[in-house]
Amino acid sequence: MNEQKRLPINWMDILWLFFLAGLAALPPVFEIHKQLTLLAIGVVQFSEGWLLARSPRRGAVYIVLLKIALATLLIDHTGEVGINSSYYPIFYLPVVTAAEYFGPWLTLLWTALASAAYCSYLYPALQEYEITAESYSLLAIRILFFFLAGMVVNRFVVENRRQIKRYQELAETLAETNRKLEQAQEEARRSERLAALGQMSAGLAHEIRNPLGVIKGSAEMLHQKLGESNPLASELAGYISTETNRLSALVTRFLDFARPLHAELTLQQITPVLDRALRSVSMTRKDDDTSVRVERQYQENLPPLPLDESLCEQAFVNLIQNAYDAMGNNGGTLRVIAGRVNSGRRNGVEVRIEDTGPGIPAELREQIFNPFVTTKKTGVGLGLSIVSRIIDGHHGTIRVADEDGNGRRGAGFVVFFPLRAENAIDSAS
């Protein structure tokens, strides 16, 4: 059934009113029942859009029934014998209306009902007149034309609906294709930026690391030689050594980011890697830091995946460490979920890491995996970029989890690993 809402009044309705006024001006002009019936038909026509808007399914049924009843009433007041009324084409109105709103079989049913209403006047005619074979033939011709008109209109309406559905599907396909193309272009641009930045980072890191080694060695020598003789100088030398270590760690991260990624993929279970990452992060936290509650939700019998165990653990450690940092001293819940995904062209394992921290600002969700984009005050913004490169090396995908609409706070990351590396191109993010 066509459930498309129509405007309450349009120019077609005005045209209908004009034609009904023409019928009202034709004989019998002074038949009050005829005029009232035509007025009722006009009211039904004007109310059609309103009724369909409020009851799309039942509204069409009510409209066709009303038009059949009014058509039957009209021919009763426009001829001495209803079956001979020259207004019999008024039955085309409910027939065409049914063809517009219903399918072929229901159109045939409604046409048969309209024809039965018209033929109901055959019985009183038989009581007063003798009907010839020619009259029966004429009646059959009129009835057959009702069915022909209904089928022609219904065929046009059904084909029009099919074309509209085809165009809608094509538009949806084009929109999805454009979305994937834009995503691929964005990933290509990001890869180019990462490659250029990686080359620059590698050069700078090597140049910085050498003088840092000299500074650190000199500070340690000063600290050893001064000893107890100059406590202030010894303390300052210690500060120099500490800050040098911090800069060295930063340089190491730049080198990790710039270093070409060569993932050695072997079939591994992913849950032990997750457990080791959780244990590694918890060991680096304060001994009394029990404010974070870890929830593991692992689906049973997960298939082995092509993984580089060391790189995957590094990626998970980074994500879990970010979750701990986001929740801070207030603590919260860290939820780690792993389950198999079989949906369309996605065949693999999906890992979700969710926290109850402040979450990721909406303006950063699209750029969060770009270099130097971070939500931490003291962060560099390379951690998630390195994680993204590691997941890409596994032919998987990583994305920020969609908001569930239930007011859930915190950030969530969804990592997808395909069952086979060669199927990565078919995996959706």
Stockholm file with secondary structure:
# STOCKHOLM 1.0

chainA/1-429         MNEQKRLPINWMDILWLFFLAGLAALPPVFEIHKQLTLLAIGVVQFSEGWLLARSPRRGAVYIVLLKIALATLLIDHTGEVGINSSYYPIFYLPVVTAAEYFGPWLTLLWTALASAAYCSYLYPALQEYEITAESYSLLAIRILFFFLAGMVVNRFVVENRRQIKRYQELAETLAETNRKLEQAQEEARRSERLAALGQMSAGLAHEIRNPLGVIKGSAEMLHQKLGESNPLASELAGYISTETNRLSALVTRFLDFARPLHAELTLQQITPVLDRALRSVSMTRKDDDTSVRVERQYQENLPPLPLDESLCEQAFVNLIQNAYDAMGNNGGTLRVIAGRVNSGRRNGVEVRIEDTGPGIPAELREQIFNPFVTTKKTGVGLGLSIVSRIIDGHHGTIRVADEDGNGRRGAGFVVFFPLRAENAIDSAS
#=GR chainA/1-429 SS CCCCCCCSSCHHHHHHHHHHHHHHTSSSTTCHHHHHHHHHHHHHHHHHHHHHHHCHHHHHHHHHHHHHHHHHHHHHTSSSSGGGCTTGGGGHHHHHHHHHHSCHHHHHHHHHHHHHHHHTTHHHHHHHCCCCHHHHHHHHHHHHHHHHHHHHHHHHHHHHHHHHHHHHHHHHHHHHHHHHHHHHHHHHHHHHHHHHHHHHHHHHHHHHHHHHHHHHHHHHHHHHHHTTTCHHHHHHHHHHHHHHHHHHHHHHHHHHHHSCCCCCCEEECHHHHHHHHHHHHHHHSCTTCCCEEEEEEECTTCCCEEECHHHHHHHHHHHHHHHHHHHGGGCEEEEEEEEEEEETTEEEEEEEEECCSSCCCGGGTTTTTSTTCCSSSSCCSCHHHHHHHHHHHTTCEEEECCCCSSCCCSCEEEEEEESSGGGGGGCCC
#=GC SS_cons         CCCCCCCSSCHHHHHHHHHHHHHHTSSSTTCHHHHHHHHHHHHHHHHHHHHHHHCHHHHHHHHHHHHHHHHHHHHHTSSSSGGGCTTGGGGHHHHHHHHHHSCHHHHHHHHHHHHHHHHTTHHHHHHHCCCCHHHHHHHHHHHHHHHHHHHHHHHHHHHHHHHHHHHHHHHHHHHHHHHHHHHHHHHHHHHHHHHHHHHHHHHHHHHHHHHHHHHHHHHHHHHHHHTTTCHHHHHHHHHHHHHHHHHHHHHHHHHHHHSCCCCCCEEECHHHHHHHHHHHHHHHSCTTCCCEEEEEEECTTCCCEEECHHHHHHHHHHHHHHHHHHHGGGCEEEEEEEEEEEETTEEEEEEEEECCSSCCCGGGTTTTTSTTCCSSSSCCSCHHHHHHHHHHHTTCEEEECCCCSSCCCSCEEEEEEESSGGGGGGCCC
//
